[in-house]
C-alpha cells in the first residue's frame, strides 16, 4: 500500500514533473530533470536510513529475487562458503540460488513449522558472508535483532525495509524489492558497504556487478525512472511522519491491536511465536469454514488480499507502513463479528 499523499504527487508528476511540462514517464533518464529526481531520492534514502558515505545507495531495475543470484555470483568464489539462515520460503529460494555458485552452509533454521526465528547457530569455519531474510512474509516471522554472525551480514529486507530504525552495524549489503514499503514493483534498493562491493568479482558482465551501479550512480543502463521517483516520495513521506523511530512505533501499535485480539480469541490463532512476530505480516488461522466466511465478508467491508500465501493457506494481514491504523480496527471488528456469529 502506498501513502495517499505519494499517489497524489505521482498523479501530478505523470502530467508535469516539477514544472517541466513533461511527465516523469516521458523524461529521458539523462535529462537534467530526472537527474535531480535521482539525486533527491538518494539524499532522502540516506536521510531516512541514517546512511553515511561509506555505504553506496543503489537502484537496481529488478526485484529481490534477482539478488538471490547476484549476491553469491559476486561474492561467493571457488573455495568459499557462505552461511545462510533458513526461515521460510524466501530464504530457501536464496539458498538454492547460492548453491549454483559455491558452497552453502545452513547455519540455523526455523524448520519445520517456521513459527519462530532461530535462536541457536552453527556457523561454518570461515563464512564469506552470512545471509538472512529479515521478515518472512509467508510465515509472518521477523528477526527482532540481526543474527549474531561471525562474518559480514547480507540481508534481504524486502518486506520490512524502513518499517523501523535501520540497523547498519555489521551489514555489508542490504537489498529490498520496493513493492512492499518503498514503491512499485520492478525496482530494488541496495545499501552496500563500498569496500565490500570492491571485493566482489570483477570478471562478470557489468550489470552483474554491484560496483557498476556504485561507479555509475545506477545509470549504466536505463533505470526504472518512475520507481526511483516513487521511492523518493515515500522517503519524504516517512520523514514527514517523524522518521523511522515514529514509523516503528506506529507499526508496533498497529500490529499489537491485531495480535492482542488473536491471543484472546477462542477461534482464531496466530502462527508466529510472540518473540518472533512480524510487524508487517500477521499470519493466522481458523477453521476452513470461518476462514472462507471471513474472506467473503472482508470484500464487502473493503478489506482485500487477506488470503494466505498459496503455499501455506490460512489468512494473512499485510499491514505495511502506509496501511492505516483504522484499517486494523476494522479488521479486528470483522474477526470478532465472524467469531461471534454477528451479521
C-alpha positions in Angstrom: 0.0 0.0 0.0 1.3 3.5 -0.9 0.5 6.6 1.1 -2.3 8.7 -0.4 0.0 11.8 -0.5 2.5 9.9 -2.6 -0.2 8.8 -5.0 -1.5 12.4 -5.4 2.0 13.7 -6.1 2.7 10.9 -8.6 -0.6 11.7 -10.3 0.5 15.3 -10.8 4.1 14.2 -11.9 2.7 11.9 -14.6 1.5 15.0 -16.3 4.1 17.5 -15.3 7.4 16.8 -13.4 8.4 19.8 -11.3 7.0 22.3 -13.8 9.0 21.0 -16.7 5.8 20.4 -18.8 6.8 16.8 -19.4 5.7 13.9 -17.2 8.0 11.5 -15.2 7.2 8.6 -17.5 8.3 10.7 -20.5 11.5 12.2 -19.4 14.8 10.8 -20.6 16.8 9.2 -17.8 19.7 11.5 -18.9 17.6 14.7 -18.6 18.5 17.3 -16.0 15.0 16.9 -14.6 15.4 13.2 -13.9 19.0 13.6 -12.6 17.5 15.9 -10.0 15.0 13.2 -9.1 17.8 10.6 -8.7 19.9 12.9 -6.6 16.9 13.9 -4.4 15.9 10.2 -3.9 19.4 9.1 -2.9 19.6 12.0 -0.5 16.3 11.2 1.1 17.1 7.4 1.4 20.3 8.4 3.2 18.4 10.8 5.5 15.7 8.3 6.4 18.1 5.4 7.0 21.0 7.4 8.6 23.3 6.1 5.9 26.8 7.6 5.6 29.0 7.7 2.6 30.8 4.5 3.5 27.7 2.9 2.0 26.6 3.1 -1.6 22.9 3.6 -2.3 21.9 1.8 -5.5 18.8 1.4 -7.5 18.6 -1.8 -9.4 16.0 -2.5 -12.1 15.0 -5.9 -10.7 13.2 -7.4 -7.8 14.7 -9.0 -4.7 14.8 -12.5 -6.4 17.5 -11.1 -8.7 19.8 -10.6 -5.8 19.4 -14.2 -4.7 21.7 -14.9 -7.6 23.6 -11.6 -7.8 25.0 -11.8 -4.2 26.6 -15.2 -4.4 27.6 -14.6 -8.0 29.6 -11.6 -6.9 30.9 -12.7 -3.5 31.0 -16.5 -3.3 34.1 -17.7 -5.1 35.8 -21.1 -5.5 36.7 -22.5 -2.1 34.4 -20.0 -0.3 31.5 -20.9 1.9 28.5 -18.7 2.7 26.3 -19.2 5.7 22.6 -18.9 5.3 19.8 -18.5 7.9 16.8 -20.5 6.8 13.5 -19.1 8.0 11.0 -19.9 5.2 10.2 -19.9 1.6 12.2 -16.8 0.6 15.4 -17.9 2.4 15.0 -21.3 0.8 15.0 -19.7 -2.7 18.0 -17.7 -1.8 19.8 -20.8 -0.6 19.1 -22.7 -3.8 20.4 -19.9 -6.0 23.6 -19.6 -3.9 24.2 -23.3 -4.3 24.7 -22.7 -8.0 27.7 -20.5 -7.2 29.5 -22.2 -4.4 29.4 -23.9 -1.0 26.4 -23.1 1.2 26.2 -23.9 4.9 22.8 -23.6 6.6 23.8 -22.2 10.0 20.3 -22.1 11.5 16.7 -22.9 10.6 13.2 -22.3 11.8 12.1 -25.7 10.3 9.7 -27.5 10.1 6.9 -25.1 11.0 8.7 -21.8 10.8 6.9 -20.4 13.8 10.0 -18.5 15.1 13.3 -17.1 14.0 16.2 -19.4 15.1 18.0 -19.0 18.5 20.8 -21.4 18.0 23.5 -21.2 15.4 26.2 -23.4 14.0 28.5 -21.3 11.9 31.0 -22.6 9.3 34.7 -22.2 10.0 35.1 -19.0 7.9 32.0 -17.8 6.1 32.4 -15.3 3.3 29.2 -13.7 4.4 26.0 -14.6 6.4 22.7 -14.1 4.6 19.3 -13.8 6.3 15.8 -12.7 5.4 14.7 -10.1 8.0 11.0 -10.7 7.6 9.3 -13.7 6.1 6.0 -12.7 4.6 4.6 -16.2 4.2 5.0 -17.4 7.8 4.8 -14.0 9.5 8.1 -14.1 11.4 10.6 -11.3 11.7 14.1 -11.0 13.2 13.8 -8.7 16.2 17.6 -8.2 16.0 20.0 -9.4 13.3 21.6 -12.8 13.8 24.9 -12.7 15.8 27.1 -13.5 12.7 30.8 -14.1 12.6 31.1 -12.6 9.1 29.6 -9.6 7.2 25.8 -9.7 7.1 23.8 -9.7 3.8 20.1 -9.0 4.4 17.0 -9.5 2.3 14.9 -6.7 3.8 12.3 -6.6 1.1 9.2 -6.7 3.3 10.3 -4.6 6.3 12.7 -2.1 4.9 12.2 1.3 6.6 9.4 0.0 8.8 11.5 0.6 11.9 15.0 2.1 12.6 17.6 0.6 10.2 20.4 -1.4 11.7 23.5 -0.9 9.7 26.1 -2.3 12.1 27.8 -5.5 10.8 25.9 -5.3 7.5 27.9 -5.4 4.3 24.8 -5.4 2.0 21.1 -4.9 2.4 18.7 -5.3 -0.6 15.0 -4.8 -0.8 12.4 -5.1 -3.5 10.5 -1.9 -3.4 7.0 -3.2 -3.7 6.2 -3.7 0.0 7.2 -0.4 1.7 9.0 1.7 -0.9 7.3 1.9 -4.2 6.3 0.0 -7.3 7.4 -3.5 -8.4 10.4 -3.8 -10.8 13.0 -1.9 -8.8 15.1 -2.7 -5.7 17.1 -0.6 -3.3 20.6 -1.8 -2.3 22.6 -0.3 0.6 26.1 -1.7 0.4 29.5 -1.1 2.0 31.7 0.3 -0.7 34.7 -1.7 0.4 32.6 -4.9 0.3 31.5 -4.1 -3.2 35.1 -3.7 -4.4 35.9 -7.2 -3.1 33.4 -8.8 -5.4 34.3 -10.5 -8.7 35.4 -8.1 -11.4 35.1 -10.6 -14.3 31.3 -10.6 -14.5 29.2 -8.7 -17.0 28.8 -5.1 -15.9 25.2 -5.4 -14.7 26.0 -8.5 -12.6 28.5 -6.4 -10.5 27.4 -4.1 -7.8 30.4 -2.0 -8.4 29.0 -1.0 -11.8 25.9 0.5 -10.1 28.1 2.3 -7.5 30.5 3.8 -10.0 27.8 4.9 -12.4 25.2 6.1 -9.9 22.8 3.3 -11.0 22.9 4.7 -14.6 24.9 2.1 -16.5 21.6 1.2 -18.2 18.2 3.0 -18.2 16.9 2.8 -14.7 13.3 2.4 -13.6 12.8 6.2 -13.5 9.3 6.1 -12.2 10.3 3.6 -9.5 13.2 6.0 -8.4 10.7 8.9 -8.2 8.2 7.0 -6.1 10.9 5.8 -3.7 11.9 9.4 -3.2 8.3 10.4 -2.5 7.8 7.6 0.0 11.0 8.6 1.9 9.8 12.2 2.0 6.5 10.9 3.5 8.4 8.8 6.1 10.3 11.8 7.2 7.1 13.9 7.4 5.7 11.2 9.7 8.6 11.6 12.1 11.2 9.2 10.5 11.9 5.6 11.3 11.5 5.8 15.1 8.0 7.1 14.7 7.3 4.6 11.9 8.5 1.8 14.1 6.2 2.9 17.0 3.2 3.2 14.6 3.8 -0.2 13.1 4.2 -1.8 16.6 1.0 -0.2 17.7 -0.9 -1.4 14.7 0.4 -5.0 15.0 -0.3 -5.1 18.7 -4.0 -4.4 18.1 -4.3 -7.4 15.9 -2.1 -9.8 17.9 -3.9 -8.9 21.1 -7.2 -9.8 19.6 -5.8 -13.1 18.2 -4.3 -14.0 21.5 -7.7 -13.5 23.3 -9.8 -15.3 20.6 -11.3 -18.7 21.0 -11.4 -19.5 17.3 -8.6 -17.5 15.6 -4.9 -18.4 16.3 -1.7 -16.7 15.2 1.0 -18.7 13.5 4.2 -17.0 14.8 5.5 -17.2 18.3 5.3 -13.9 20.2 9.1 -13.3 20.3 9.3 -13.6 16.5 6.1 -11.9 15.3 6.3 -9.8 12.3 5.0 -6.2 12.4 4.3 -6.3 8.7 2.6 -9.7 8.0 0.3 -11.1 10.6 -0.5 -14.8 9.7 -3.3 -16.6 11.4 -5.9 -19.4 11.0 -9.3 -20.5 12.0 -11.4 -23.4 10.7 -11.8 -23.6 7.0 -15.4 -22.5 7.2 -14.6 -19.5 9.3 -11.7 -18.5 7.0 -14.0 -18.6 4.0 -16.7 -16.7 5.8 -14.2 -14.0 6.8 -12.8 -13.7 3.2 -16.3 -13.3 1.8 -17.3 -10.6 4.3 -14.0 -8.8 4.1 -14.6 -7.9 0.4 -18.0 -6.5 1.4 -16.2 -4.2 4.0 -13.5 -3.0 1.7 -10.7 -5.2 3.1 -8.8 -7.1 0.4 -6.0 -9.6 0.0 -6.4 -11.5 3.3 -6.0 -14.9 1.9 -2.7 -16.5 3.0 0.1 -17.4 0.5 -0.9 -20.3 -1.8 1.9 -22.5 -0.4 0.6 -22.5 3.2 -3.1 -21.3 3.1 -4.7 -19.7 6.1 -5.0 -15.9 6.4 -2.5 -13.1 6.3 -2.9 -9.4 7.1 -0.2 -7.3 5.5 -0.1 -4.0 7.4 2.8 -2.3 5.7 3.9 1.3 6.6 1.1 3.1 4.7 -1.7 0.8 5.9 -3.9 3.0 8.3 -4.5 2.1 11.9 -8.2 2.4 11.3 -7.9 -0.5 8.8 -6.6 -2.7 11.7 -9.5 -1.7 13.9 -11.9 -2.6 11.1 -10.3 -6.0 10.6 -10.4 -6.7 14.3 -14.1 -5.8 14.3 -14.7 -8.2 11.4 -12.8 -11.0 13.1 -14.9 -10.5 16.2 -18.1 -10.4 14.3 -17.3 -13.7 12.5 -16.3 -15.3 15.7 -19.5 -14.3 17.5 -21.8 -15.0 14.5 -22.8 -11.4 14.2 -24.0 -10.1 10.8 
